[in-house]
Amino acid sequence: MNTTTSIRIDQKLYEQAKADAAAEHRSIAGQVEFWAKVGRAALDNPDLPVSFIAEALVALAEPREFATPFVPRSSRR
């Protein structure tokens, strides 16, 4: 079951989320959720670059049928 909760955020943050959401094809709520997930993962993994964390979360959300299969270099001959 997916429930929602209303929260108050700064208007500037809302406007940033709105702009980024449009560029990333997400809802505004989805953009704020994505930022929260990236932030939580960054805090939990301080040795990883934030860009790596963000890209990994995007990849994990990608449907499997659109994923590029891994091919080891030794098999590429």
Buried (B, 14 or more C-beta within 10 A) or exposed (E): EEEEEEEEEEEEEBEBBBEBBEEEEBEBEEBBEBBEBBEEBBEEEEEEEEEEBBEBBEEEEEEEEEEEEEEEEEEEE
